[in-house]
Amino acid sequence: MKCNKEIMTDGAGRLSSALALRIVHILGLSHLPSGFQGRIGDAKGLWSIDPRYHGEEEWIEIYDSQRKWKRSGKLDDLDFKDPAHRTFEVNKCSGKLKPADLNLQLLPILDDRANSKPAMYKAIAQLVKDDLGERIESQRLAMENPLSFRKWVREANPRLGDRVKHGAVPFVAAMPDSMEEKLNMFVDAGFDPLKLKYLNDLSKKYYDQKCEELKKQLHITVPRSTYAFMVPDFAGVLEVDEIFIHISESFVDELSPLSGCPFQGMDVLVARSPAHYASDIQRVRAVVKEELLGLKDVVVFPTKGNRSLADKLSGGDYDGDLAWICWEPSIVTKFVNANVPHIPDLVKEGFISKDRTTYEELVNGEADPTTTFLSRSFEFNLENSMLGICTSFKENLCYTQQRIDSKEAVYLSTLLSNLVDHAKQGYIFTEVEWNSFRKALIKQIPRQPLYKSGILDEKSTYIIDRLKFVANSTVEKILTNFHRMTSKPEYWDSDLVTYYDWAQKEGLVHPEWLGILKNLKMELGKVGAEWNRLVLQEGGKTDEPFASAATKCYERFQAIQPDGNTPLTRTLIEEWHQNPGMSRWALLRASCAFAMYSKKSFVWWMAGIQLCHIKSIKMGGVISMVPQMYAMLKPDNTFVKLRLSEEMVYQWEDENAEDMEGRRWG
């Protein structure tokens, strides 16, 4: 254990590679991280390995800035006898890097600091088009294969919160409540989105929904960018405007595959979130230093200078902050650095108050110190946060002023930086302080941006407005082409009527079957008429909610039973069956309903469960599963990729079979 004082290494420490390897073994990691975010004793922060130390000794180094409370005794004479003080608790560790999204907060800064605003806009607009095109194309391609489709649905909604909440998939009548679960149920049963009309319609509707979300969210993936933990240059070999980044082989830049240290002498942009000041993006030079080789998948910042590079990025430090690194030339070459503005002290100026009460002062004279401390903690943390309100106000003001570096913008940016850490710093800022702040500093009433109002304007001078227009037009164009190119699936699926067809054939030999089927079709017709009266159309305006109407019809549908008490009817009903929804009668009822109403959504809401069961059996399904186990499942990406590659090989062999045969005999 070493304890040192430091220069420009706020929140960062070092550990030996030997200790890092032991951590990897204990945690069962598949790689050796270069950085670990965690706690040990009174210290908290990010510890990076020391690539210059190759010994077998296990050690960890703690710096003053990492210590979160004062301990008794001298710094070099700490009491680490308690195992809790010697346990290194890992919160996160560095891992493989991947292309990053461009945070919308960075767009006004990129536009403001551009040496050519038209060129900067053109570069980012092209990224928007490329990203949307790739995202939407991946959605379209997913529909061509059930495995890919199932994987895409999961990725589009990874949480599937209703499963966790209910411990199962919630249903309305015979269909899952959510769109994602409907699609999952159909694909799991063996239906193909390109072949079954009802599933195809659901898929298109879901596809359109996801495209609409892409319009609103304005995700902009920059392939030549990534997020990485920031660590300081303990070796002191980087100059003020230099960084070092070593990308492991796991990173894939599809535009230019990279690994190792490919950025020698290349200018890159670095930033972090939140980003408010014009100086929160810095253009620096990436270099390769022998002393730093071995630090992978982290970005090393210089420790030289009067102010750390991390601190320039909106007051960042090295206790686990992530930096955005961008080497996209069309953006980097258009960017010019801004000086860090004078940052006002809002506490000294009286805009923010700070609770400086110590624990000793708080519990002094209290009979129950713990209750007093917890009560005060709850009171402080239950205060309404003003961060969201102030963030929106600042965005509106910058939009109105068409600038991000005005005095008002700087004060608001400083306020937001303080509010992010208000809990840790003990800042108190309520609606009363907010009103005083605005009255003292803001002389202009901000207006709501067009991009927040949903109004699209290609000629707007604000970059986010224009990019929203680009996103909307791009998605609309792709959607139009998608709906023109889609295949023509069928309502009919012969697998689903096999049970009904068999019963009809039995009726030619055993007249009792004819009576059962005649009565079944008559009762199904009554339920169908009730559906038309109550529901009208799926999702349409009716006298009662759709779920309620569908449930009433479903209950009536399930109540349909064969007439009489004969050996045949008793065999069909299977009163012993633990799950009457899967009895012979339930499957026959579903099969008959599909034969009558294959073009209506009605049949799926009434018999979706049974029809999916029939389809899965016809497709060779042999697995039964309880709801809790089904709710926990998710697609295996490796399996999907493997099967898709196998299918591509088989397809290629089929297409080239004649040519291969000719070569063999030639």
C-alpha positions in Angstrom: 0.0 0.0 0.0 1.4 3.4 -1.0 0.0 6.8 -0.3 1.2 9.8 -2.3 0.4 13.4 -3.0 -0.2 14.3 -6.6 -0.3 17.0 -9.3 -3.1 17.1 -11.8 -4.4 13.5 -11.1 -7.7 14.3 -9.4 -9.4 11.1 -8.3 -6.9 8.8 -10.0 -4.4 6.2 -8.7 -2.2 3.3 -9.8 -1.9 -0.3 -9.1 0.5 -3.0 -10.2 -0.2 -5.4 -13.1 0.2 -8.3 -10.7 -2.6 -7.0 -8.5 -4.7 -6.3 -11.6 -4.2 -10.0 -12.7 -5.4 -11.2 -9.3 -8.5 -9.0 -9.6 -9.2 -10.4 -13.1 -9.0 -13.9 -11.6 -11.3 -13.2 -8.7 -13.9 -11.5 -10.9 -13.6 -14.1 -13.7 -13.0 -11.5 -16.4 -11.9 -12.6 -19.9 -9.5 -9.7 -20.4 -7.0 -7.6 -18.4 -8.5 -4.1 -18.0 -6.2 -1.1 -17.9 -8.4 0.7 -15.4 -10.6 -0.2 -12.4 -13.2 2.2 -10.9 -13.8 1.4 -7.2 -13.2 2.0 -3.5 -10.7 1.0 -0.9 -10.8 2.2 2.6 -11.4 6.0 2.5 -10.4 6.3 -1.1 -12.6 6.3 -4.2 -11.7 6.8 -7.9 -10.1 5.1 -10.9 -7.0 3.1 -10.6 -5.0 2.4 -13.8 -2.2 -0.2 -14.1 1.4 1.1 -14.2 2.7 -0.2 -17.6 6.3 0.5 -16.5 6.3 -1.8 -13.5 6.8 -5.5 -14.5 7.5 -7.0 -11.0 5.4 -9.6 -9.2 4.7 -7.4 -6.2 1.0 -6.6 -5.6 0.5 -2.9 -4.7 -2.1 -0.2 -5.0 -1.4 3.5 -4.8 -3.7 6.0 -3.2 -3.6 9.8 -3.8 -4.9 12.6 -1.6 -7.6 13.6 -4.0 -9.1 10.1 -3.8 -9.7 10.2 -0.1 -13.3 11.1 0.8 -12.9 11.6 4.5 -10.2 12.4 7.0 -8.8 9.5 9.0 -7.0 9.8 12.3 -3.2 9.6 12.3 -0.7 10.6 9.7 -1.2 9.8 6.0 1.7 7.3 6.0 0.5 5.6 9.2 -3.0 4.6 8.3 -4.7 1.8 10.2 -5.5 -0.9 7.7 -6.0 -3.7 10.2 -9.7 -3.9 9.5 -10.3 -6.1 6.4 -13.0 -3.7 5.2 -10.3 -1.0 4.8 -8.2 -3.4 2.7 -10.9 -4.7 0.4 -10.8 -3.2 -3.1 -14.5 -2.9 -4.2 -14.7 -2.8 -8.0 -17.5 -0.9 -9.5 -16.6 -0.8 -13.2 -13.6 -1.6 -15.3 -12.4 -0.6 -18.7 -13.4 -2.8 -21.6 -13.6 -3.0 -25.3 -14.4 0.2 -27.1 -17.1 0.7 -29.6 -18.4 3.6 -31.9 -20.2 6.3 -30.0 -23.3 8.4 -30.5 -22.8 12.2 -30.8 -24.4 13.7 -27.7 -26.9 16.5 -28.7 -25.2 18.8 -26.2 -22.1 18.8 -28.3 -23.9 20.0 -31.5 -24.2 23.7 -30.6 -20.5 23.7 -29.5 -19.3 22.0 -32.7 -21.3 24.6 -34.7 -20.1 27.5 -32.6 -16.4 26.5 -32.9 -16.5 25.6 -36.6 -14.1 27.5 -38.9 -16.7 26.9 -41.6 -20.3 26.4 -40.3 -21.6 25.2 -43.7 -18.9 22.6 -43.9 -19.4 21.4 -40.3 -23.2 21.2 -40.8 -22.7 19.2 -44.1 -20.4 16.8 -42.3 -22.8 16.1 -39.4 -25.8 16.0 -41.7 -24.1 13.3 -43.8 -23.4 11.3 -40.6 -27.2 11.6 -39.7 -28.1 10.3 -43.1 -25.6 7.4 -43.0 -26.5 6.5 -39.4 -30.3 6.5 -40.0 -29.8 4.6 -43.3 -27.8 1.9 -41.5 -30.2 1.6 -38.6 -33.3 1.4 -40.7 -31.7 -1.0 -43.2 -30.7 -3.3 -40.3 -34.4 -3.3 -39.2 -35.5 -4.1 -42.8 -33.0 -6.9 -43.2 -34.0 -8.3 -39.8 -37.5 -9.0 -41.2 -36.0 -11.3 -43.8 -35.0 -13.9 -41.3 -37.0 -15.0 -38.2 -33.8 -15.4 -36.1 -32.6 -11.9 -37.0 -36.1 -10.5 -36.4 -36.3 -12.0 -32.9 -32.8 -10.6 -32.1 -33.8 -7.2 -33.5 -37.0 -7.0 -31.4 -35.0 -7.7 -28.3 -32.4 -5.1 -29.1 -35.1 -2.5 -29.9 -36.6 -2.9 -26.5 -33.9 -4.6 -24.3 -35.6 -4.0 -20.9 -39.0 -5.5 -21.5 -40.0 -4.2 -18.2 -43.4 -5.9 -18.0 -41.7 -9.2 -17.8 -39.8 -8.2 -14.7 -42.7 -6.5 -13.1 -45.1 -9.4 -13.6 -42.7 -12.3 -13.7 -44.4 -13.4 -16.9 -45.6 -12.0 -20.2 -48.9 -10.1 -19.6 -51.8 -11.0 -22.0 -55.0 -9.4 -23.2 -57.3 -12.2 -24.3 -55.1 -14.7 -26.3 -52.5 -12.1 -27.3 -49.6 -10.5 -25.3 -50.3 -7.0 -24.3 -47.2 -5.3 -25.8 -46.3 -5.2 -29.4 -42.8 -6.6 -28.8 -44.2 -9.7 -27.0 -46.8 -10.2 -29.8 -43.9 -10.4 -32.3 -41.9 -12.6 -30.1 -44.7 -15.1 -29.6 -45.3 -15.4 -33.4 -41.7 -15.8 -34.3 -41.1 -18.2 -31.4 -43.9 -20.4 -32.8 -42.3 -20.6 -36.2 -44.2 -17.9 -38.2 -42.3 -15.9 -40.8 -42.8 -12.1 -40.9 -42.6 -12.2 -44.7 -45.1 -15.0 -45.2 -48.0 -14.4 -42.7 -50.0 -11.3 -43.4 -51.1 -10.6 -39.9 -47.6 -10.9 -38.5 -46.3 -8.9 -41.5 -48.7 -6.0 -40.7 -47.6 -6.1 -37.0 -44.0 -6.0 -38.1 -44.5 -3.1 -40.4 -46.4 -1.2 -37.7 -43.5 -1.8 -35.2 -41.0 -0.9 -37.9 -42.8 2.4 -38.5 -42.9 3.1 -34.7 -39.1 2.5 -34.4 -38.5 4.8 -37.4 -40.6 7.5 -35.8 -38.5 7.1 -32.6 -35.4 7.6 -34.7 -36.8 10.9 -36.0 -37.4 12.2 -32.6 -34.3 10.9 -30.8 -31.8 12.1 -33.5 -29.2 9.5 -32.7 -26.0 10.3 -34.6 -23.4 7.5 -34.4 -20.0 8.6 -35.4 -18.1 5.5 -36.5 -14.7 7.2 -35.9 -15.4 8.0 -32.3 -15.7 6.2 -28.9 -16.0 6.7 -25.2 -13.2 5.7 -22.8 -12.2 6.2 -19.2 -9.9 9.1 -18.7 -6.6 8.4 -16.8 -3.8 10.8 -16.1 -0.3 10.5 -17.5 1.6 9.4 -14.4 4.8 9.1 -16.5 4.7 12.8 -17.3 5.6 12.2 -21.0 2.6 13.9 -22.6 2.6 17.6 -23.4 -0.2 20.0 -22.6 -2.1 19.4 -25.8 -1.4 15.7 -26.3 -3.3 12.5 -25.5 -2.5 8.8 -25.8 -5.0 6.1 -26.8 -4.2 2.4 -27.5 -7.2 0.6 -29.0 -7.4 -3.2 -28.4 -8.2 -5.5 -31.2 -11.8 -5.7 -30.0 -12.7 -2.3 -31.4 -14.2 -2.3 -34.9 -14.5 0.9 -37.0 -16.4 -0.3 -40.0 -15.1 2.6 -42.1 -11.5 2.0 -41.3 -10.8 -1.1 -39.0 -8.4 0.0 -36.3 -6.5 -1.5 -33.5 -3.3 -0.7 -31.7 -2.1 2.9 -31.8 -3.2 4.3 -35.1 -3.4 7.9 -34.2 0.3 9.0 -34.2 0.4 12.7 -34.9 -3.3 12.9 -35.6 -5.6 15.7 -34.3 -8.7 14.4 -32.4 -11.5 16.0 -30.4 -12.1 15.2 -26.8 -15.1 16.0 -24.7 -17.2 14.8 -21.8 -20.8 15.0 -20.7 -22.4 17.2 -19.6 -21.0 19.8 -22.0 -22.1 23.4 -21.8 -19.2 25.8 -22.3 -17.7 26.5 -25.8 -14.4 25.1 -24.3 -16.0 21.7 -23.3 -14.7 20.2 -26.6 -10.9 20.4 -27.1 -8.9 19.7 -30.2 -5.7 17.9 -29.2 -3.0 15.7 -30.8 -2.9 12.0 -30.3 0.6 10.7 -30.0 2.4 7.4 -29.2 4.6 7.2 -26.2 6.7 4.1 -25.3 6.2 4.7 -21.6 2.4 4.4 -22.0 2.2 1.3 -24.1 0.2 -1.3 -22.3 -2.6 1.1 -21.3 -5.4 -0.1 -23.5 -8.9 1.1 -24.1 -8.5 4.1 -21.9 -7.5 7.7 -22.9 -4.4 9.1 -21.2 -4.5 12.8 -20.6 -1.4 15.0 -19.8 -0.6 16.1 -16.3 1.5 19.1 -17.4 0.2 22.7 -17.5 -1.6 25.0 -15.0 -4.9 23.2 -15.5 -5.6 19.6 -16.4 -7.2 18.7 -19.7 -9.9 16.8 -17.8 -10.7 20.0 -15.8 -11.0 22.0 -19.0 -13.8 19.6 -20.1 -16.5 21.1 -17.8 -14.7 20.4 -14.6 -14.0 16.7 -15.2 -11.7 14.5 -13.2 -10.2 11.1 -13.2 -12.4 9.2 -10.8 -14.4 7.4 -13.5 -15.4 10.1 -16.0 -15.7 9.0 -19.6 -14.2 11.1 -22.5 -15.7 11.2 -26.0 -12.8 10.9 -28.5 -13.5 11.7 -32.1 -11.1 11.3 -35.1 -13.7 11.9 -37.9 -11.6 14.2 -40.2 -14.7 16.0 -41.6 -15.4 17.2 -38.1 -12.0 17.5 -36.5 -10.5 19.6 -39.3 -13.3 22.1 -39.1 -13.0 22.7 -35.3 -11.2 25.5 -33.6 -10.6 25.5 -29.8 -12.1 28.1 -27.4 -10.5 29.3 -24.3 -12.0 28.3 -21.0 -14.2 31.2 -19.8 -14.0 32.8 -16.4 -16.2 30.6 -14.2 -18.2 32.5 -11.7 -18.4 31.3 -8.1 -22.2 31.1 -7.6 -21.9 30.3 -3.9 -19.8 33.5 -3.2 -22.2 35.5 -5.4 -25.1 34.3 -3.3 -27.0 32.5 -6.0 -26.5 29.0 -4.4 -26.3 28.2 -0.7 -24.2 25.4 0.6 -24.9 23.3 3.7 -21.6 23.0 5.5 -22.9 21.2 8.5 -20.6 18.5 9.7 -21.7 15.2 11.1 -20.4 16.2 14.6 -22.3 19.5 14.5 -25.5 17.7 13.3 -25.6 15.1 16.0 -24.2 17.2 18.8 -26.4 16.8 21.9 -28.8 14.4 20.1 -30.0 11.3 22.1 -30.3 9.3 18.8 -27.6 10.5 16.4 -28.3 7.9 13.8 -32.0 8.8 13.4 -31.1 12.5 13.3 -28.5 11.9 10.6 -30.9 9.8 8.5 -33.7 12.3 8.9 -31.6 15.2 7.7 -30.2 13.1 4.8 -33.7 12.2 3.7 -34.9 15.8 3.9 -31.9 17.0 1.8 -32.3 14.3 -0.9 -36.0 14.6 -1.2 -35.8 18.2 -2.2 -37.0 18.7 -5.8 -34.1 18.9 -8.3 -34.1 22.0 -10.4 -31.6 20.4 -12.9 -34.2 19.6 -15.6 -35.9 22.9 -15.4 -32.6 24.9 -15.6 -31.3 22.7 -18.4 -34.3 23.3 -20.6 -34.2 27.1 -19.8 -30.5 27.3 -20.8 -31.1 25.4 -24.1 -34.0 27.8 -24.9 -31.9 30.9 -24.0 -29.0 29.8 -26.2 -31.4 29.1 -29.0 -33.0 32.5 -28.7 -29.6 34.3 -28.5 -28.1 32.0 -31.2 -24.9 31.8 -29.1 -23.5 29.7 -26.3 -20.8 32.0 -24.9 -22.9 35.0 -23.7 -22.6 36.0 -20.0 -26.0 34.6 -19.3 -25.1 31.3 -21.0 -21.9 31.0 -19.0 -23.7 31.6 -15.7 -26.4 29.1 -16.6 -23.7 26.5 -17.6 -22.0 27.0 -14.3 -25.3 26.6 -12.5 -25.9 23.3 -14.3 -22.4 22.1 -13.5 -23.1 22.8 -9.8 -26.6 21.2 -9.8 -25.2 17.9 -11.3 -23.1 17.6 -8.1 -25.5 19.3 -5.7 -25.9 16.1 -3.5 -22.2 15.6 -3.1 -21.3 19.3 -2.6 -24.3 20.1 -0.3 -25.6 22.8 -2.6 -29.1 24.1 -2.0 -31.0 25.5 -4.9 -34.8 25.7 -4.8 -37.4 27.5 -6.9 -36.9 30.6 -4.7 -33.2 30.7 -5.6 -34.0 30.0 -9.2 -36.4 33.0 -9.4 -33.8 35.2 -7.9 -31.2 33.9 -10.3 -33.3 34.7 -13.3 -34.3 38.1 -12.0 -30.7 39.1 -11.4 -29.1 37.8 -14.6 -31.6 37.0 -17.4 -32.8 40.1 -19.2 -34.4 38.2 -22.2 -37.4 35.9 -22.3 -36.3 32.7 -24.1 -38.5 31.1 -26.7 -39.0 27.4 -27.2 -36.8 25.9 -30.0 -38.5 24.6 -33.1 -37.0 21.2 -32.6 -38.7 20.9 -29.2 -42.1 22.0 -30.7 -42.0 19.3 -33.4 -41.8 22.0 -36.2 -39.4 21.2 -39.0 -37.6 24.1 -40.8 -34.9 23.4 -43.3 -33.9 27.1 -43.4 -33.4 27.5 -39.7 -30.1 28.9 -38.6 -29.9 26.6 -35.6 -28.0 23.3 -36.2 -30.4 21.0 -34.3 -33.4 22.3 -36.2 -31.8 21.6 -39.5 -30.6 18.2 -38.5 -34.1 17.3 -37.3 -35.3 18.2 -40.7 -32.6 16.0 -42.3 -33.5 13.1 -40.1 -37.2 13.4 -40.8 -36.8 13.6 -44.6 -34.3 10.8 -44.6 -36.6 8.5 -42.6 -39.6 9.4 -44.8 -37.7 8.6 -47.9 -36.5 5.2 -46.6 -40.0 4.3 -45.3 -41.5 5.1 -48.7 -39.1 2.9 -50.5 -39.6 0.2 -47.8 -43.3 0.0 -48.2 -43.0 -0.1 -52.0 -40.5 -3.0 -51.9 -42.2 -5.3 -49.4 -43.5 -8.7 -50.5 -47.1 -9.8 -50.5 -47.6 -12.2 -47.6 -50.8 -14.3 -47.3 -53.5 -14.5 -44.6 -53.7 -18.2 -45.0 -51.5 -20.8 -43.3 -52.4 -24.4 -44.2 -50.6 -25.7 -41.0 -53.3 -24.0 -38.8 -56.3 -25.8 -40.4 -54.9 -29.3 -40.3 -56.9 -30.2 -37.2 -60.1 -28.8 -38.6 -59.5 -30.5 -42.0 -59.0 -33.8 -40.1 -62.2 -33.4 -38.2 -64.1 -32.7 -41.4 -62.8 -36.0 -42.9 -63.8 -37.8 -39.7 -67.3 -36.4 -40.3 -67.6 -38.3 -43.5 -67.3 -41.5 -41.5 -68.7 -40.6 -38.1 -71.8 -38.3 -38.3 -71.3 -37.1 -34.7 -68.3 -35.0 -35.9 -70.6 -33.2 -38.4 -72.9 -32.1 -35.6 -70.0 -31.0 -33.4 -68.5 -28.9 -36.2 -71.8 -27.4 -37.2 -72.5 -26.2 -33.7 -68.9 -25.0 -33.3 -69.1 -22.8 -36.4 -72.5 -21.4 -35.3 -71.1 -20.4 -31.9 -68.0 -18.9 -33.5 -70.2 -16.9 -35.7 -72.0 -15.4 -32.7 -68.7 -14.5 -31.0 -67.5 -12.9 -34.3 -70.6 -10.8 -34.5 -70.1 -9.7 -30.8 -66.6 -8.7 -31.7 -67.8 -6.6 -34.6 -70.3 -4.9 -32.3 -67.9 -4.2 -29.4 -64.6 -3.7 -31.0 -65.4 -2.5 -34.5 -61.7 -2.4 -35.4 -58.6 -3.0 -33.4 -57.5 0.2 -31.7 -60.5 2.1 -33.0 -62.9 4.3 -30.9 -65.5 2.2 -29.2 -67.9 2.5 -26.3 -65.4 0.7 -24.0 -61.7 0.2 -24.0 -60.3 -2.3 -26.4 -58.8 -4.6 -23.7 -62.2 -4.8 -21.9 -64.1 -5.6 -25.1 -61.6 -8.1 -26.3 -61.6 -9.8 -22.9 -65.5 -10.1 -23.0 -65.3 -11.8 -26.4 -62.5 -14.0 -25.3 -64.4 -15.3 -22.3 -67.4 -16.0 -24.6 -65.1 -17.7 -27.0 -63.6 -20.0 -24.3 -67.1 -20.9 -23.1 -67.9 -22.6 -26.4 -68.2 -26.3 -25.6 -69.4 -29.3 -27.6 -73.0 -30.4 -27.1 -73.9 -33.6 -25.4 -72.0 -35.9 -23.1 -70.6 -38.7 -25.3 -67.3 -40.6 -25.3 -66.2 -38.3 -28.2 -67.0 -35.0 -26.5 -65.5 -36.2 -23.2 -62.3 -37.1 -25.1 -62.2 -33.7 -26.8 -62.8 -31.7 -23.6 -60.2 -33.7 -21.6 -61.5 -32.6 -18.2 -58.4 -34.1 -16.6 -56.2 -31.6 -18.5 -54.3 -29.2 -16.3 -54.3 -26.6 -19.0 -57.8 -26.6 -20.7 -56.4 -24.0 -23.1 -54.4 -26.8 -24.8 -57.0 -29.5 -24.8 -58.0 -31.2 -28.0 -61.2 -29.2 -28.0 -59.3 -25.9 -27.6 -57.0 -26.7 -30.5 -60.0 -27.8 -32.7 -61.9 -24.6 -31.8 -58.8 -22.5 -32.7 -58.3 -24.4 -36.0 -61.9 -24.0 -37.0 -61.9 -20.3 -36.1 -58.9 -19.7 -38.3 -60.6 -21.5 -41.2 -63.5 -19.1 -40.8 -61.7 -15.9 -40.0 -58.2 -16.1 -41.4 -58.4 -12.5 -42.7 -59.6 -11.0 -39.4 -57.5 -10.0 -36.4 -60.4 -11.4 -34.4 -59.1 -15.0 -34.7 -55.7 -14.1 -33.3 -57.1 -12.3 -30.2 -59.4 -15.2 -29.6 -57.0 -18.2 -30.4 -53.5 -16.8 -30.8 -52.1 -19.0 -28.1 -53.5 -22.2 -29.6 -52.7 -21.3 -33.1 -49.1 -20.6 -32.2 -49.0 -24.0 -30.4 -50.3 -25.7 -33.5 -47.8 -24.0 -35.7 -44.9 -24.9 -33.4 -45.9 -28.5 -33.4 -46.1 -28.6 -37.2 -42.6 -27.0 -37.3 -41.2 -29.7 -35.1 -41.5 -28.0 -31.7 -41.1 -30.3 -28.8 -40.4 -27.9 -25.8 -43.0 -26.9 -23.3 -42.2 -24.0 -21.0 -43.7 -22.3 -17.9 -44.3 -18.5 -18.0 -41.6 -17.6 -15.6 -38.9 -19.4 -17.6 -40.1 -18.0 -20.9 -40.0 -14.4 -19.4 -36.3 -14.7 -18.6 -35.1 -15.8 -22.0 -33.4 -13.6 -24.6 -31.8 -14.4 -28.0 -28.2 -15.5 -28.1 -26.3 -13.2 -30.5 -23.5 -15.7 -31.1 -26.0 -18.4 -32.0 -27.9 -16.1 -34.4 -24.8 -15.0 -36.2 -23.6 -18.7 -36.5 -26.9 -19.8 -37.9 -27.1 -16.9 -40.4 -23.6 -17.6 -41.6 -24.6 -21.3 -42.1 -27.7 -20.3 -44.0 -25.6 -18.1 -46.3 -23.2 -20.9 -47.0 -26.1 -23.3 -47.8 -27.7 -20.7 -50.0 -24.5 -20.1 -51.9 -24.0 -23.9 -52.4 -27.5 -24.2 -53.7 -27.1 -21.3 -56.1 -23.8 -22.6 -57.4 -24.5 -26.4 -57.3 -24.5 -26.8 -61.1 -21.3 -24.9 -61.5 -19.6 -26.9 -58.8 -20.8 -30.2 -60.3 -19.4 -29.1 -63.7 -16.0 -28.3 -62.2 -16.0 -31.7 -60.4 -16.6 -33.7 -63.5 -14.5 -31.4 -65.7 
